[in-house]
Amino acid sequence: MATRRDHPLKGALQAVSDDLKKTGELLGLPPEGRLKDWLETLRARLLPRLSGELPLVAAICGGGSSGKSTLFNALVGKAVSTVGGRAGLNRRVLLCSHPSLFQREGLLALLFQPFGCLPGPLGDPADLAVPGCPLYVASKRVSADLLLMDTPDFDTGARGVYVNRETSRQALETADVLIYIFTNANYNNRDNTDFLADELTQVGTKKCFLVYRVYPTFKAEEVREHATTVARNLYGQDAPNQVIGVYRADESNAVASGEAHMILSPLDPGAPPLADALRALDPRKLQPELMASMLADTLAQAAAFSERLALSRQALALYRDALRTAQSHSVQQALRHFPADRLLKRFAKIWLQTDPPHIKLLRKTGTAIEWPYRGVLKIVKRLRKGRAGASPSAKDGLRRQLEEDLLSAVHDLYRQAVGPWLEVTATVQDAAGKQMAAIAKTLAAAPENAHALMGGRVRMTPADQPGLAAFKVPAHPALSAEQERLRSLEWSTTLQTLLTRKELTQFISPEVENSLRQLADQFRRQMGLRDKLWQTVAAFLNVLPATAAVTYILSTGDPIGAAGIKVKLTGFFGLHDLYALIAIPATSGMKSADRRLLETMLAPIARAWLSDKAETVQKILEENLTGALIARATQILDDSRDTLAAVDDHLRQCRKAAPPEWQTTG
């Protein structure tokens, strides 16, 4: 067989392994379960076979006291492996091959990577009873193309704890062919055959010989029936293609005492003895078949792992989007009582300051006309204040209300951010909501065993209002460290820090002031002749300041006794409609044309102010609460997108680099 050193397939497979492992770590999923087994099998079984010409490895395996060591001694022609009536006597792997094989430099190190140590020569047979690295003996009875292994039994123990199982697993991973010896007591032991079937078929399909140690009184039909049961338990319907031969070994007191070698008889007439059948195995034929099945399984499993990691990545994207939505709702909650009357009064002052001279003169006249009415209002206010005593200023009251709203919003968002679930309601009509809904549906249909990679099962249900959906999104494992950091914060100190932010109590920021002046200039440029005439009349009657003193609330309902202007704030991720509702008193008696003019002025004013305040609150929330979570999720999404794309690219390279004899039609 030609030497296959530095085969390009090895580099591509190693790259697939590295990318899958890196992606799993990015998504907070260290290699566990099937992925861990796959990575280990790739490292221990497939990659070494790409490094050079290797002998065929045949492992004798079975349960306790089944006769493994007795069979091993018979095949190598001398009593080297300890035999006895006690189960679990040997705790190490014992190797045997032609002396020339053990002289090949680096061969044992390549084959026995799963053990983490090199085999050493057998000195005292008693060493086999002590767990440790494999040992070896040489025998010219064994071909240089074959390495024979005697393995510890894999069923010594109780209640699912088996003392030799890991050592047996490592040995079976190294083997190309198995020789499974069983007895009438354990031939239908499903725990044994399930373990063995997993090793035979987990990555690639290994062929095996079956050896039934049986009483001489058993008829050939009984032996065949029991052997067929074993074969079916190991391979299912494919058993006839995978079992190379079936042999019986009749019980003998001389064999049991070590005074005679085990004698095996083929169940099928004309079949060669087991020793001859082993020598007849052609590595040049058997190993490419095994490589083809191993490669096909390896690539299929890698693609499946990649798909599951992609699901986990989608779950992380949904969690990030749901967190942004929860943050938007907290912004809305924090803005419930922000006063708009100050904003509108400020706009009125800016409007008055920029009036033409003749309008300013008319306004003075209007003020003179209504001064008696204003005087009465001042007297009433002084009387009320005298009866009620000193009261906090309106400014202080607004500040306290702002603090209460902000603390309530931050507390609710904190509870969501550090909890095991995010529960939000979002519109499914805009682009962001459609994306959330699409991801949620994909994850809901994911296989049950994939939900652990996603943090749990995602749920989406219709909400009370049309066009809305309620999402329940599990916290993602990739963000567990950031969540723990938030939990460890001295939260009371953080809340006090939030309340000292001056930009919160600065109701009209320089940015809003500038926006108001720009709006005033824009309105003046758009005014036609009729609008200017209306302004002249309104200035004389002082209409604008009176009608500008409107009620502002955050709501989706209409205020009682008023006609409202709904101003939708855009640009918030997943927020189902944050509205500024400007309510013009119904008693104003304004004509529809005049109302439309006022609406035209008020809507952009409200939008500019609300956007400014919402941006401020959102910035505070991100700086102190959600920013690290969102940033970390975004970074992981970016990095994992690249690594998953690399997995797909390297899988294509693997299929392209595989030799024709390793290709399968499946």
N, C-alpha and C positions, 0 to 999 in steps of 0.2 A: 504494500500500500504506500502511495506517495506521501512524503512528509508534507504537512500543512502548517508551516511556521509563519507567524505574522499574517495569518489569513485576514483579509479585510473585513470579513464577517465578524471576527472577534472584536475589533474596534467598534463596529456599529452596534453590536449587542451590548458591549460595555457602556456605550453612550446611552442606549435605551435605558439600561439599568440605572445609570447615574441621573438621568433626567427624571425618571419616575420617582426615584428616591428624593431628589431635590424638590420636585413638585409636591410630594406628600409632606415634606417638612415645611414648605412654605404654607401649605394649607392646614398646618397644625396636626398632621396625621403621620406620626413616625411609623416606619414599617411594622406592621402587625399582621397577624393572621396569614391569609393567603398571599398577600403581597410580600410579607417577610419570607415565607416559604419559597416563593418564586425567586426572590432575589438570591436567597441562599442556594437554591438548586441551580440557578444560572451560574453562580460563582463556582460552585463545587462540581457540577456535573457537565455542563455544556461548554463553558469557556475552556477548561483544561483540554477537552477533546479537540480544540482548535489550535493547540500549541504544538502538536507533533504526533508521530505515530505511537499508538498505545496498544498494549496487549488487551485481549478480551478478559474481562473480570467476571468471574462466576462466584456468587455468594451462596453458601449453604445456610439456610435459615429455617426457623421453626420454633415451636413452643418448647417449654421445659420438658426434659427427659424424653424428647422425641427421637434422639439418636443422631444429632447433627455431628458431634465430634467423632462418633463411631463411623459415620459415613465418610467424614473427612479423612480419617486414618486409612480407611479402605482405599480411597482414591489416590492418596499419596504413597501408599505402600508401606507405611510404618506407623507405629503408635507414638505420635507426637502431641496430639491434643488429649487432654485429660478426660477420661470417661468415668462414669459412676452412676449410681442410682439416685443421686440427689439433684433436684432441679436447680438451675442457676449456678452450677459449679464453676463454669468459665465466665469471667467478667471482661475479657478482652477479645479483640479480633486477632485471629491467627491466620497468616498468609503462607502460601506455598507456591512455588514456581520453579522452573529450571534455574540452576545457579547463574546462568548467563544473564538472566533478566535483572537480578539484583545488582549487577555490575553496571547497568546503564545509568549514567549520571543524570540526576535530576528527575528520574522517572517516578520514584516513590513520593517525592515532594509534590509532584504535579497531581498524582492520583489521590493523595490523601490530604488534600486541602481541607475537607470537611472536619477532619480530626484536630486540626491546628497543631499537629506535631508529626514528626517523622517516625515510621516504623523502625524498630530495632530488632536485632537477632534474638531468637529465643535461647535462653540459657537454661534456667531451671523451669520445668513445666509448672511448678507451683506458682510461678509468676502470673499464669493465666487466671488465677483466682483473685488477683488484685486488680481493681480498675486502673486503667492507664492507657498509654499509647499502644497502637497495634504492634505485634511481634511477628517475625517471619522465620520460616525454615526453608531450605532448598531441597528439592528432590528431582532427580532426573526422570522420574516417572511422569512428571508434569511437563507439558510442552512449554517452550519459551514464548509462545503466543498466548498463553493462558495464565492467569493469576487466579488461584483458588483461595477462597476465604471461608474460614469457619467463624461464624458470628455468635454472640451470646443470645440466649433465648429472649424473646421479646414479650413474654407474658408472665414472668416471675414477679409476683407482687400481689396486691389486693386493692379493691375499691378504686380502680382507675389509676393507681400509682404503681408503675412498673420500673424496677430498679435498673434494667438494662435497655430500656426502650430507646433512649437517645443514642446510645452507642450503636444499637442495631440500626437505627434510622441512618446514621452517618455511613455505616457500612453498606447498606442497601442503596443509598444514593450514589455510592461509588461504583456499584456493580452494573454490568451490561446485561447479565443473565442471572436468574435466580434458580436455585435448586431448593424447592420447598418440601420439607419432610414433615409428615403429620401422622397421627395415629387415629385409631378408632375413637379414642376419647375426645379428640379435639378437631376432627375433620370438618365438623359443621359449627365450630366456634366462630360466630360472626365477629366478635371483637378482634380475634386474630386475623381473620381473612379481610376484614375492613381495613385494618392497619396495613396489611400487606398489599391490598388492592390500591391503596392510596400511593404507596411507594412505587408500585408497578405502573401506574397510569397517570400520576399527577402531572408530570411533564414528560411527554413521550410515553411510549408503551414498550415495556421490556418483556421479552419472552421468558418462559420458565419451564423447568422440568418439575414433575410431580413425583414424589417418592412416598408411597404408602407403607408404613411399617405396620404389619398386620399379622394376626394369628394364621398359622398354616391351614387351619380348617376353613378359612374364608374362600369362597368360590370366586372365580375370575369375574363373574357377573356382579357380585357384591363389591369387589374392588373397583370395577369400572364405574358402577353407580355412584359410589362415594367419591371417587376421583372426579367424576363429572360434576358433582355438587360443588366440590372445591373449586374447580375450574370456572364454573358459572359464577360463584361468589367473587372470584378474583377479576374476571374479565367480562362478565355478562354474556351477551350473544356472540361476542367476538372470540370466545374461548377457543374454538377449534383452530383459529389462525394463530393463536399466541402460545398454546401449550406445545412444546417441542416433542415431549415424550412422557409416558407414564410408566413408572416402575413400582414393583412391590418388593418389600424386604420382609421376609418371614421372621417372626420372633424366634430367638434362639438363646438358651441360657449361656452357651459358650460365647456368643457375641456380646451379650449383656455384661458378662464378667471380664471382657477384654481379651479372652483367650483365642478368639477367632475374628476375622474380618467380616463385616457385613456383606452378604451376598444379595445382589439385586437382580431381578428378572424383569425384562420388558413385558408390559402387558400385551402389547401387540406382537403377534408372531412375526419373526423375521426382523424385528427392530434390533439395532446394535446394543451391546452393553452400555451402561451410562458412561464409563470411562472412554470408550471408543466414540460415543456420541459427542462428548465434550471435545475430544481431539479433532473430531470432524467439523466442528464449528469453524466457519471461515470468517475471520474478522473483516476481510475485505468486502464481504457480503452483509454480514450481520450489523456491523457498526454503521455503515451508511443508512441502512434501514432504520436503525435506532436514532441516528442523527436526524433523519428526515422527520420522524414522528416527534422527536424532542423539539426540533426547530419550529415545526408547525404549531405545537402546543405553546411553546415559548412566545411566539409572535402573537398567537391568538389571545393568550392570557395578558400579554403586555397591552394589546389593543383594548381589552376589556378593562384593565386597570386604568388606562388612559381615559376611557369613557366615564368611569366612576369618578375619577379625579376631576374631570370636566363638570360632572354634576355637582361635586363639592364646590367647585369654583363658582358655578351659577348660584349655589346657595349663599355663598359669601357676597356675591353681587346683589342678591335680593336683600340680604341683611343690611348691607350698606345703604341701599335705596330706601328700605323701610326705616332705617335710623334717620336718614335725611327727612323723610316724611314726618316722623315723630318730632323732629326738631322744628319743622315748619309749623306743626300744630302748637308746639310750645311757644313759638313766636307769636302766633295768633292769640294764644292764651295770655301772654304777657302784655299784649296791646289792647286788651279789652276796654280799658278806661283811660286811654291817652286822650286828652282834651283837644278838640279841633277848634274850639272857639278862639283860642289864642292865635292859632295859625290864621284863621280868617280875619281876625281883627288886625293882625300884622299886615296881611295882604291889603286890607282896606286902607291902612296908613300909607303903605307903599303906593297904592293907587291914588290916594289924595295928594301925596307929595309930588307925583308926576303929572297931576292935572294941569291942563292949560290955564292961563291966568283968569279967563272969564268964568271957567268952571269953579275955580277956587273962590271967586267973588260970590257966585251964586250959592256956594256951600255956606259961606258966612251968613248970607241972608237966611238960608234954611235953618241954621243954628239959632239965629236970633228969634225966628218964629216959634221954635219949639222950646225956648229956654224956660218958660213958666212950667211946662210939664216936667222938665228935668229937675227943676228946683223942688217940686213936690216929691219926686222919687228920692232925692237926697234926704229930705226931712223924714220920710218913712223909714229909710235904712238906718238913720241915727236912732230913731225911737226903738226899732227892733233890737239893735245892738245894745242899747241901754237896758232893756228888759232881760235879755238873754245873758248879759255879762260878756266878758272877753272870750273870744273863740279863736281857734287857730285860723291862720290865714288860708285863703283858697289855695295858695301856692304850696303851703305845707301839707294841706290835705291831699292835694294831687300827688305830691311826692310820696306820701305814705301809701296811697292807693297803688301807685306805681311799684313800690317796693313789695307790697303784698302780692300783686299780680306776678311780678318777676320771680319772687321766691316760690310761689305755687307752681309756676311753669317749670322752673329749674328743678324743683323737687320731683315733679312727675317725670321729667326727662331723665333725671339721674336714676330713678327707680327702673325705668325701661332699659337704660344703657347698661346697668350692671346686672340685670336680671337674666334668667334663662330664656326669656321670650321677649319679642317685640310684638305688640298688638296695636295696629294702626288701621285707619280707614283712609282710603285714597280713591280718587277718581280713576276710572279705567277708560276714560275717553280721550285723554291727551297722551302724548308720546310716552311720558314717564310712566303713567299709570298702565298703559298697554304693555310696556316692557315688564313691569312688575307682574302683571297678570300672566303674561306668556311664560315667564320663568317659573312662577308658582305652579302653573299647570304642568309644566315639564317635570318639576321636582315631585309633584304629587303622584305622578305616574311612574316614578323611579322604582326599581326593584327594592324589596323590603330590606335586603342586606346593604343597600347603599345609604340608608338614612343615617347610619352612624357617622358616615363621612360628611354629612350635611348638618350635624348637630341635632337632628331629630326630624320628624315629619312636618313639612310645611302645609299650612291650611289656608284656604281662601274661600270665603263665603260671601253671598250677596249682603250688602248693607241695607239699612232702612230706606235710604233714598235711591232712586233710579240712577244708574251710572256710577254708583259707588260700590266698593268691595272692601270687606274686612279681611285683613291679613294677620295671620299668626305665624311669626317667623322665628325659628330657634336661633339662639346665639351660636355663632360659628366657632369651632375649635381654634381656628387661626387667630382669633382675637381674645383668647382666654387671658393672655398675659396683660393686655391693655385693660381688660375688664377688672382684673385683680388689682392693677395699679389704681384704678378709680376707686375701688372698694377700700383701699388702704389710705386714701386721702383723709385729712382732718376736715370733714365736710363743713362743720360749723364755721371754721376759719375761711374756707372758700366762699361760703355764702356772704360773710361779712365783707370780703374783698369785692364781691360783685356789687354790693350796695354802695360802694364808694366810687363807682364809675361815674364821672361827671357828665359824660355824654348822654347818660340816661335822663338826668334831670335838666339837661339843656334842651328845652322843648323845641326851640327853633335854632337849629345849627346853622353855621355859616353856609353850608351847602344848600340847605332849604331856603335860607334868605336869598341866596343868589338865584335859586330856581324861581322864587316868587317874583323877583325883579324881572327875570327873563319872561315869565308868563305875562306880567303886566305890560311889558313892551310888546309882546306878541299880540295880546288882545287889542292894544291900541292900533297896531298896524292893520289888524283885520277889521276894524270898525268901519262900517259904511256910513252913508249920510243919515239913514234912519236911526242907526245905533247912536250916532253922535247927538241927534235930536233927543233920543230917549235919555241919554246921559245928562243932557242939559236939564230936562224936567226932573230926573231923579236927583240931581245935585241940589236943586232948589228945595225939594221935599226931603232931602237927606235919606233917600230910600236905601241905598246900598249898605250903609252901616247897619241899618235896622234889619234888613233881610239877610245880611251876612251873619247875624248872631243866631246861627242855626244849631240844631242838635246834631252831634256826631256820635255814632255808635258803630261797633263792629257786630254785624248781625246779618242774617240772611232773610229776616222777616221785615215787614214794613212797620215803621213806627206808627203809633196810634195817632190819628188825626193829622196826618201830614202826607205830603207827596214826596217820594224819595228818589234820589239819584243813586244808583248802584255803581260804584267804581271798583272794578276788579283789579287786584294787584297781581301781576304776572311775574314769572321768573322764580317761583318757589317750587322746589322739587316735590312732586307728589301731594301738594296741598290742594284739597278740594275746595277751592274758591275762598280766598280771603277777600272780603268786600269792605270797602268804606262806604257806608250808607249816609249820604248827606240828606237830611230831612228838611224840606222847606215848609214852614208852617202853612197849613191850609187856609188860615184866616188872613193871609197876606193880601188876598184879593187880586193877585197879579194876573194879568192876561197871559195866555199860553205863549205868545211870542216873547213877552218879557221874561217868563219863567225859563224858556229855552236859552235865552241870553245868559241868565244867571247860572243855569246848569252848565253851560259851556265854560263859564269862568270857574265854577267851583270844582268840577270833576278833576281837571289836571292839578289844581291846587292840592286837593285831598290826596291824589295819587303821588305827587312829589313828596309830600310830608310823610305819608304812610310808608313809602319805599325807603325813605331815609331812616325812619325809626325801626322798621323791620330789619334793615341791613345792620343797624347798630346792635339790636338784640341778638340777631343771628351770629354776629361776630363774637359777641360776649359768650354765647353758648358754645361756640366752637373752640374758643380760646380756653375755656375752663372745663368743658365737659366732653363734647362729642368730637372735637377736632382730631384728637389723636386716634380715636377709633376709625373715623372716616379716612384719615390719611393712611393709616396702616392697612386698612382694607383695600384702598385704591392701589397702594404699592404692591401688595400681594397679588392683586388681580392683574396688574401689569406684568409682574415677574412670572407668574404662573402661566399667563398667556404665552409668553415666550418659551418656557420650558415644555409646555404641552405641544406647542408647534414643533419644537425640536424632537420630541418623542415621535411624532408622526413622520417627520423627515427621516429620522434614523431607522424607523421601521421599514420605510420604503427602501432605504439603502440595504437593510438586511435581506429583504426579498430579492433585491437585485444581485447581491453578492453571493447568495447561496449557490453552491455547485449544483449542476443538473441532477446528480444522483441523490441530493438532499431535498429536492423539490417534491412536493406532494400535489395530488390533484384536488385535494379538499380545499 
